[in-house]
């Protein structure tokens, strides 16, 4: 099977220049969604961003797999210009050029965003993005070589966690840097993660590596904290792989069903955040899986084409419940605001009282003999004072929890209002989404333009008739988050940051099943 395939790889730098500020291209409306201290931050590049292209040809058709170190593709207006680097027409313009100049149809082209997160400017300008992507493809076409392709998997379970906490009250809350954490006693448990790493090993006939493609689900959030331009841990992992495999091999990261999966050290407030640890660990796991892959002499699925791409465009219904959800949150916040009445302390008095009554619950205000002497004399002054102070401390703690809840609500209300504006701008009850199924040797890749969550991604893998099925989220466009329908009543960030109505899930699953059968 795979011995009949030819492949080539190309890589071009697409990083913007270190000139000006990160947010100078953003409107005042857009900047309102970005922390004020970030507006005037000068552009700093920690490590370069790349567009990578892998061209595959089995003699019948060519496939072009492109990865870009960017938050999302074609996302300018759908993000209200917060993600300003990738123009809305990037995909049609790129596919048009590839068809006109190379004769490869757009349905055979996919562009995967890594989802690196620093807000503001990341890339070169619009025309240069197109030119440099074409340059990467031309590089690949110029070094085409017969290849063998093997498929395997690795696992990494200790680096990520499902960031959405299931609460005892039946709701969900996502751990975020801009939110106060939930009280420990409110948390019931976590949802699962997908620890699988999909690996494609692409070698020349003499055994030298041409490319390695690896697929893993995880948000790229560690580099964000340094407010510099970075490819984050995939940049580290890819460099690790290229260094250890040697030659002119190209490593490509394809983002998985990342929606609710994050690095476990994301919210660590006691250590400097670095993407080098997780990047190296992922690189090691990919390399371990890569070396275990043995190229079969024949296809594991006889009669199947070596390369094939099929796609469909579906219409996802947009949410109609946002005004109602906002109204519910505003009512809750109003009730919480009213509950702050009779808060009798400020922080100056609360903290020493809290420490005293927690450290010395029996005799907080004086030495024990003073309490004993007062009791003998029938003096209840100390006991009465302690009872009153405990009430004051408890009320202050309740007010703190109310304040934290209101802070989360305000963030959610602003996010929901922003998404309602996007839906209003779309001006239709539905939005189109391209879903692809791509066969590369014995690997199958399902692409979608949303941030798919772990549960949905693992369900697709489990139900696929193909042994090696991988998810490529945030491909060929961007529609924000896409949580399972059962998550909507529970809330959480992924539900709040969502344009789609719950019915999207059944439409998506039906489309994927049909595409998988076509392969």
Helices and strands as residue ranges (DSSP letters): G 2-4, E 5-13, H 28-31, G 36-38, E 50-57, E 62-68, H 90-102, G 106-108, E 109-113, H 126-142, E 145-155, E 160-162, E 164-167, E 172-174, G 184-186, E 187-190, E 196-204, E 209-216, G 223-226, H 232-245, E 250-255, E 261-263, H 276-292, E 307-317, H 322-339, H 347-359, H 368-376, H 381-426, E 430-440, E 443-447, E 451-452, H 454-463, E 468-472, E 481-482, G 485-490, H 493-496, H 504-518
